[in-house]
Amino acid sequence: MGLHRLTSITIGVPNVEETSRYYADFGLQPTGEHSFATVDGGQQLKLVRTPTRRLVEIGIGVDDPDDLDRVAASLARLELAGERTANRLVTEEPIGGVRAVLDVSERLKQPAIEATPYNGPGRIDRPGARAPGVLREGPVRPRKLGHVVIGSTDQEATQRFFTDGLGFKVSDSVPGMAAFMRCSTDHHNVLVTSAPVNFLHHTSWQVEDIDEIGRGATAMLDEHPERHVWGLGRHHIGSNFFWYLKDPAGNFTEYYSDLDCIVDDVLWKPEVFEGAKGLFNWGPPPPPSFLEPEDLASLMTGAHAPR
């Protein structure tokens, strides 16, 4: 696969300063005016001012210019335009107007960290010592941007843009509702759901383990309980542990760990799930506001949303 990762995203919000403070609290490292980095992925988030909240841009890494040529040819077959330079291709998703920027870039090499020792029946991985998760004191720092979830008024067309146009692969799907697509070895990097308006549902950020999810969410909620959305739980599709929070603009953010990894396409069998069956394996049920965010009506009548 010539595509190899999400490099960055740009999110538009009406309240840039307030939302920037949220992402600093979330553990992203400020790198400039309303720009933020992860530990391993470098600068991966930029906030800009827009009338309503939305995903403005998604960045995707490719290996070499030949990959850009292949994407350009695929977009042409879909009758979609692309602006090509030596090491970059810029195009636009036709339904929501999200700008997609493909850059020739190095693959992300995350340094291996020591696996968290967890004791279990008949298995003592942590003899004579307290669990690391209860001893950690530093702030939680996301390692990388994992995936982005967007709602589309034409789910099939948006999915076709990412698969037939850009070259993403489908890992699992919910017919007529959602497609989990990857441009890396992660189970999914983009999820497109059917929605009454084009909008950004959530962004997801990798942390080391379930303890970091719990620690991060607890710190975020300590003085701001209104940030809580859904968690702690474990998804069925993708298998990852999760906890969802909400930024001041209304976008959901997810701490996640232990996502399925697809290193060999032959060994992975995409499955088809019905309805919300694959949404979670355990944890509290999702609140109605997770499935239909409270501001959807205002986004629909709002106004200045793209197409």
N, C-alpha and C positions, 0 to 999 in steps of 0.2 A: 504494500500500500504506500503510494507516494505521499499521501497525507499522513501526518504523524501526531498532531496535537492541536488543542486550542491554545493559541498564543495569548490572546487578550480579548476583552470586551469593553465596549463603551456603552454606558447606560445614561439615558437622558432622564432628568428629574427636575421638577420645578423648584425644589428646595435644596440646592447643591450643598450649601455650608452645613446644614443640619444633617443631611445624608452622609456627608464626608465624615462627620464626627462618629456616626454609627459604624462605618466600616473601619475606622481606626480602633474603636472599641472591639470590633469583631476579631481583630488580630492582624489585619492587613497593615503593611508598613507604608506610611506616606512617603512618596518619592518626589512629590512636586505638588503643584496646585491641583487638588482634587484627583490625584493619581496615586495608585497603590500597588504594592508588590507582595508576592508570596515568597516563602522561604526558598523554594526550589525553582519556581517558574519565572522569577523576575517580575517586571511591571506587567500586571495582568488586568487592572481595572482602571478605567477613567470615567469620571462623572462630568456630564455637561448639562447645561440648563436647557430644558425643553418645556413646552406648556403642560404636557402630561407625561407620566412615566412611560418609558419604552426602551426597548433594546435598539440602540442606534447602529452599532457595528459589532461584528464578530470577526476575530482574527484567527486564521488557520495556518499552521505550518506545513510546508511541503519540502521535499528533499532537494529538488533541482528544477531548473527552468523547463526541462522536458515535462515535468508534472504540470506546470502551468499551461503548456501547450495542449496537453490532453484535456485539462479542464476547459480551456477556451474552446476546443473542438466540441466538447460535450454540451457546453452552453449554447453554441451555435446551432446544434441539432435541436435544441429546445427553443430556438429563436429568441435567446436572451443575450443581451449585450455584455461585453466585458472590456475594461480598459487595461491593456497589457503594456507593461514596461519590462525591463530586463529581468528583474527578480521579483516582480509583483503583478498580481492580477486583482482588479477591483470589479466587483459586480454587485447586483442588487437582487435580493429575494423578491419575487414579483407580487406577493400578496401583502405582506406587512411593510415592505420597503426597507428591510434591514440590509445595511451595507455589509458585504462579505469581502474581506481582504485576505488574499492568500499570498504569503511571503515565503521565499526560500529562506529557511532558518534551520539551525541545528536542532537535532532531536533532544528532548528533555532527558537528561540522565540524573535520576534521583539517587542520591547516595543511600546505600543500604544502611538501615538502622537496626540495632539489636531488637529482635522480636520481644514484645512484652511478655514476661513470664506469668502465665496464669496456671494456678493449680486446678486439678480436676480429679475425678474418681480414679484412683489407681495411678495418678500421674502427678508427681510433685516437682514442678519446674522451678519453684521458688522456695527452697528449704531454708528455714531459719531466718527469713527476712520478710519485712512488710511489703505489701504490694506497691510497686512504683506509683501507681495512680493515686494513692493516698498520701504520697510524700512529695509530689510535684507542687511547686509553688509559683513558678513563672507563668506568665500569660500564655494562653494558647495561640499559636501562630499557624495558620493554614499553610500547607506545603505547596499546593497548586490549585488552580482553577480546574475543576473536574468536568462539569457539564452545565448546560444552559437549557431551560425549558421555556418554550414559547407557545402561546395559543395562536391559532390561525383560523380565519374564517373559511379557508379552503385547505384543509389539512392535507389532502392528497397532493395538491399542487405544491405546497411548501415542502412536503416530503420528497417529491420528485425533484425539486430544485437541489436539495441536499444530496440525494442519492444519484439520480441520473445526470445532474448538472455538475456537482462538485466531487462526487465520488465516495460519499459516505456509504457505510454498509449497515444494513438493518440487523440488529441483534435479537430483538423480540418485538412483538407488535400486539396491539389491541385493535382489531379491525374497525375501521370507521371512527376511531377515537384517538389513537396514539401510535407513534413509531419511535422506538428507542434506537438511535443511530450512532455509529462510532466513526471517528477519524483517527483512532489510536488503538492501543490494546485495551483501553478501558471499555467496559460493557457499553456505556453510552456517553457521548459528548454533547449531543443535541437530542432533545426530545420535543417532538411537535405534537400538540394536542388540538383536537377540534374545539373551537370556541366561538362565541357570538361576536367577538371583537379581537383584533390583532393586539397582543399584549405580551409583556414579559411576565412569566409566572414566577420562576425562581432561578437563582444561580447556586451552584453547589461547590463547596470548597473542601478539599481533602485534609484531614488531620490523621495523626498516627494510629489511634485506636479508639475504642469505645470510651475509655476514660477521658481522652481529650475532648470528645463530643460532650460528655457530661460536664466536664470542667468549664469548657467554653460557654455552653449554654447557661450554666449556673451563674457564671460571672456576668454574662450579658443581661440576665434577668434580675440580678441582685437589686439594682435600683430602678429597673425598668421592666416590671412584670408584664406590661402591655406588649412587649416584644414577642412574647411566646405565641407560637402558632400550633405546632404539633411535634410530639416526641416525648420521650425517647422511644424508638421503635426500630424494626428491621424490615426493609422492603423485601418483597418476594422477587419481583423482577429486578435483577441487578444485585440482589442479596445484601446490599449495604446497610449498615447501621445509620440512623439519621436522627437529627433534631432540627426543626425548622423554626426560624425567627422571622420577624418582619422589620424592614427598614422604614424610616419616617416617610418615604415616598409611597410605600405600599408594596414594594417588591419583597418577596420571600427570599431568605438566604438559608442555606443548609450546610451544617457541618456533617461530613460523612466520613466513614472509614470502611475498609474491607469490601470494596466493590469487586464484582466479578471481573476477571482479567482474561481477555481472549488473545492468546499469543499465536494460536494456530487456527485459522478459519475452518479447517477440515474437522477439527475436534469439537467445534461448537455447533450445536443444533438450535437455530432460532425456533422459538415457540410462539404460538398464537394463544393469547389469553382473552377470556370473555369478560366484558364489563370491568369492574374494579377489582376482580379476583386477585390480580397480581400486584395490587397496590401495596399491601403490607402483609407480613407474615405474623408479626406480633407487635404489641404496643397498643396504646389507646387508639380508638377509631379516629379517622381524620375528621376535623370539624368541618361543617358546611362551608366555612370561609376559605378552607384550603382548596376545596373542589371548585368553588365559585367565589373568588375574592370579592370582598364587600364593595369595592369601587368599580366593579365591572359596568354597572349601569351608568355611572358618571363617565367612564371611558367611552362607552358606546354613544352617549349623547354629547360628550366632551368635546367632542370637539375636534381637536387638531390632530387626531390620530391619523397616521398615513393610511392610504387606501383601505 
